[in-house]
Amino acid sequence: MNSKLWLAVIAALSLVLGAAWSPVLAADEIKVGIVDTYTGPPSTYTNDVRDAFKLATDKINAAGGILGKKITFVTRDDKFKVDISLSAAKELLMREKVNLLMGSINSASALAISDLCLKEKVPFLVTFAKSAKITGEKGHRYVFSMNESTTLAGKAAAIGLARKPYLKYWIAGDDYEYGHAIGDGVWDNLKKIKPGVTLLGQSWWKVGEPDFTPYITAILSAKPDAVIVATGGAGCVPFLKAAKATGFNQKVPFYMHTATELSTLMPLGLDDPERVLGTSNYFFYYPESPQNKEFVKEFRAAYQRYPKVGALYGYITAQFIAKAYQKAGAVDTEKFIDAMENLTVDSPVGPVTVRAFDHQVMLPMFMGVTKKVPGYDFLIATDIETIPGQELLPTIEEIKKLRGK
């Protein structure tokens, strides 16, 4: 057999036997597969997840790794498409032989990969998708959420808004699942916490709406005490631009989840409207703890930029993976999952724990108001209030009901 034919045979056998193929270094590594969106606007969030994960794993590996093994990772760009993300996840499992998966910012992709991981019995750590279904009605043993869901964000906003003097509200936002989930989450919780509030009306626009002026005019004519603006990632910056241009932020207080998040603030710079209420799990300047200051210092040294909220998610995901395998005492999927349940790790925002029942991480939420501050060429959050993570979770009975148990 000539050499060319022999190489062809080897290549064909490799394809056929791909599922049984194992990398040479498999015994010396714990391999993580990341499926996320690295193309287009979502990358402003996902790059920080990946980079902080690398920062953390580099430190872990430099200290000797876990169980004598290094944590390595490979990434795949799903281009914010469900079919691509699912194909990438399958390829990472079959060809790359990863021990576990993490990602994605797209909730539909995260749910699809979650279903795959349930079938294949592979751990999946969700690092940015915010659908409440991930650890709610669609939750299972092999999926974990490393960030807040729309349910948690809605409750946090309600707790913060309930402390304000506002009674008459208007809800406005993007007319799709995320927008309605945030709007409903805030309002449903606010009514329970502060029964005296009333809803004057609602406005919903198509995703990608180019002109918010008619909506703003209608809202102002209703004279609400405050407005709940329920926009997704793509709509935050355009709406804030419109708020500044129309003076909306000067005429009525309004809340927008992620309005105080660095990914939203930096694109607008000093043209961002002041006095906007927002919530986030992380600010690089708060809390002013030694752990957060050290994290910011290390991240800036490595990447020459401030860490955004995604950096927190990536960093704690690495910590949970390392500590869970260490606690398990072996690279074993079922022992890893058992170890993850009720596991606590240190983080830039303090100790955080994964609740055992639904595998939801309990992160604090910070509510603040946008303001220009000397020394920054973008607005930051001031008057920050902390809402502890354990106050935001749905009850176990509520989760059981969602899952039909």
N, C-alpha and C positions, 0 to 999 in steps of 0.2 A: 504494500500500500504506500503510495507516494505521500510526501509530507503534507501537501495541500489537502488531500483527501482525508488524511488522518486528523488534521486540525478541524475539518468540517464535521467529522464524526464526533469529535470531542465537544464542539460547539452545540451540536444537536442533542447530545446526551445531557449537556448542562441545562438546556432548556427543558427537556423532558423531566429531569430529576431535580429541577429547581427547588421544589418543595422540600427535598431532603438535603439540600446543600447547606453546609454550615461554614462560616468564615473561619479561617485558620486561628484567628485571635479570639474566638468566641469564649474560650475558657478563661481568658485574661481580661474580659471586659463585661460591663453591663451596658447593653446597647439600647439607646432610646431613639425612636423614630418620631420626628416632628412633622406633622402635616398642617400647613398654615398658608395664609395668603401673603406672599411677598411681592405681589404686583399691584400697582395702583395705590389709592388713598389708604386702604387698610394697613399698608406696610408701616405707617407712622406709629401704629400700635404694636404690630407683630414683631417688628425688628427689635423692639425693646425686650419683648418676651425672650426671644432667641438669644440676644446678646447678654442679658442678665443670667440666663440659664448657663451660658458658656462661662461667664465670670465665676459663677458659683462652682460649677463642676471643675474648672481649672484649679480652684483653691482646694477642693476636695481631693483631686488627683495628686496635687503637689504634696498633700499631707499623707499620701500613701493609699488613697482610694478607699474603697469599701470592700471588706472581706478579701483584701489583697487584689482587688480588681479595679480598673479604671472605669469611670463613667464616660462613655462616648456617645455621640449622637449624629444622626444624619437628617437632613431636611428635605422636604418636597413642597413645591409651590403649587397650591391648588387653584390659584387664579380666581378665588372666590366662587368656584363652581363645585356643586355637590358631586357630580359624576367623576370629576378629576380627583377630588379629595378621597373618594372611596377607592378608586383605582390605585392611588398612591398608597393608601393605607394597606391594601392587599399586597402590593409590591414590597412594601417595607416588611411585612410579616413573612411573606413567602421567600423573597430573595435576600433581603438584608438580615433576616432572622433576628429582628429586634426583640428585646425582652418586654418592652411596653411601648405604648404610643402616647403622644401628647399633641395638643392643638385644640381646636381651630377657632378663628374669630367668627366664622360663619356658623350660626346656630343650626341650620339645616345640615351642614356638613358634619358638625359635631354629633348630631343625633344619628346620622347615617353611620358614622364610624363607631358610635356607641353600640348600635345594633350588631355591627360586625364583630366588635370585641366581646359582646355577650355570647355570640355564636362560637367564636374561637377561644373564649376564655383567656383573654389577654387584657391586662390593666390599661385603662385609657384615662389620662389626666387632662381635663378640659381647662385650657388656660385663658380663654377670652370670650367664648360664646356665652351669651347671657340668658338663653331660654330657660325658664323655670322648669321646663319639662325634663331637662338633663338629669337633675337629681330629684325631680318631682314624679310626675306620673310615668315617665319613661326611665326612671332610675333603676339600677340593678347593682349586683355585687361588683362588677368589673369597671364601673365608671365613677370618677371623682370630679368634683368641680373645685378649681383652684382660684375662683373669683366670684364676685357677687352675681346673682341672677336678677332678672327684672323684678321679681317678687321682693327680694331683699332691698334693692334700690328704692322701690316704691315705698316700702315700710320705713326705711331710713328717712326719706324725704318727708313722709307724713309726720314722723316723730319731730323732725326739725321744724316743719311748718306749723305744727300744733302749738309750738312755743311762741309763735308770732301772733300779733293781734288781728290777723286777717280772718274775715268771716265769709265774704262773698268771693267766689272763685269762678274762673273761666278756664277750660282746658282746650289747648290747641296743639296740633302736632302732625307728624307724618302718618298718612293713612295706610299703615301696614302693621304686621303683628307686633314688632318691637314698640312702635309708637303707642299703640293701644294698650299694650301690656304695661308700659311705664305709666301712662295716664291713668289707667284703671287701678294699677297698684298703689299709686299715690292717693287717689281719691277714695278708694274703698277703705284703706287704712285710716285716712284722715277723718272720715265720717265716724269711725269707731272710737278714735282717740278724742275727737272734739265734736260731739254731736251737734253743736250749734252752727256748723258751717253749711252753706248752701251753694249749689252749682247754678250759675246764671245761664250757662250755655257752653257749647263746644264748637270748635272749628277744626276741620281735618283737610289737609291738602295732599296732593299727590307727591310721592317721593321725587325730588328733583325740581320742585316748584321754583320758578325763576323770580316770582314777584310776590312778596309777602305783604305789600302795602294794603291791599283790600282787606286782608284778614286782620291786620293790625288796626285799621280804621274801625272795623266792626267791633273788635274787642274793646277798644277804648270807648266807643259809644255806649257800651253796656255798663261802664263804670264799675268794674270789679275791684275788690280790694287787692287781689293778687291773681296771677296767671300761672298755670302749670303748663309749661311748654315741653311737649313730649316728642322730641326729635331724635332720630338716629344719628350715627356718626357722620354720615354725609350731609345731614341737614343742619348740624349745629353751627358751623361757621357761617353759612349763608344767612341763617336766621339772625345770628348776632350782628352781622353786617347791617341787615335791615333794621334791627332794633336801634343801632347807633344812628343810622341815617334818618330815621323817623323820630328819634327822641323817645322811643317806646320805653326804654329803661328809665328815663327821667319822669315818665308820666304814671307808670304803674309798676310795682314790684313784680318780678317774675322769677320762677324757678325753672332750671333746666339741668337734668342729670348730666354730668360731665362738663358743665359750663366752667367749672373751676379747674378742670383737668388740663395738664400742660399740653396735651395733644390738640386740644381745642384752642387754648390761649396763644400758643406760639405763632400760628399762621396769621393771626390778626395783629400781633404786636401791640403797640400802644393805641391802635384804632379799635380795640375791643371795648365794648360798652362796660362802664363801671356799674356797681350796685346790682349785679346779677347773682342770685342765689344758685349754688350748685353743690353737687356731692361727688365724692371720689373716695376710693380706698387708700389713695396715696398722694402725698405732696413731698417733693424733695426737700422742702424746708420745714416740714412738720410731720411727726413730732421732733422737737429739738433734742433728741436723745443721742447718746454716743453711738449707738448702733446705726441710726439713720445717717448721721454725719459721716461715719466711716464708709457706709454703703455708697453714699453720694460721691465721696472722695475717690473710692475705687472705681466706680462706674465712669466718672468723668476722666479719670486717668487712662482708662482703657479705651473709651469711645469719644472723648472730647465733646460731650454733651450732657445735659442734665437727664437723669432717669425719669421716665414717665410712669404711669400706673402699670403698664405692661411689664416694666422691669421688676416690679414687686411680684407679679404673678410668676414670671420666669424664675426669679430667685428662690421663692419659697417652694416652687415645684421641685427644683434641684435638691433643696434641703429635705423635703419630705421623702423623695426617692432614696437619698442616701441614708437617712435615719431609719426608714422602714426596712430596707435591706439589712442594715446593721442589726436592727432589733430582731428580724426574722432569722438571722444567722445563716442564711443560705439564699442563693438566687433561685427562689421557688415562688411561683405565682401565687398560690393560695396562702402561703405563709406571709408573703408581701402584703396581700390584701388584709389579712388579719392584723398585721402590724400597723397598717395605715389607719385602721379604725381607732378613733380617740387619740391619735398621735398628735403631739404638740411640738412645734419647732420655734426657735427664736427667729425674729425677722426685724426689718427696719421699723415696723409699726408695733413691735412688741410680740409676745408669744401668741401664736395662732394654732388652732386645733381643728382637726377634721372630725365632724360629728360621725359617730359610728353608724347610726341607723341609715342615713341617706347619703353619706360620703360628701357632705357639703362643708367646705372650709368656712370657719367663722372669722371673718375679717371685720375690723372696725370700719365704720363709715364716717367720713369727715364732711360736715357741711360748713361752707364759708361763703363769702360774698366777694365778687371781683373788685379789685382796686389797683390803681397805679401806685407803685412803691419805688422810691429812689433806688437805683442800682440795678434795676431790671428793665429790659427793653420789651417786656410783655407784662400783662397784669398777673397778679397772684391772688390767692384767697386770703382774706383776713377775717377776723372775728370767728375763728374756727370753733365749731362745736363737735365733740366726739360722741358718736353713737356706737356703743359696744356691739360686737358681732353677735353675741348670744341673744341680744334683744331683738334681732331681726329675723331669726329663723322661724319658719312655720313650725307648728307643733308636730310631733311624731304622729299623732292621731290624724292631723290634716294630711300628712304625706301618705299614711295608710289609706285614707279615703280616696286620694287622687289615684292611687295604684289599685283600687278596688279590693282592698284587703279588709 
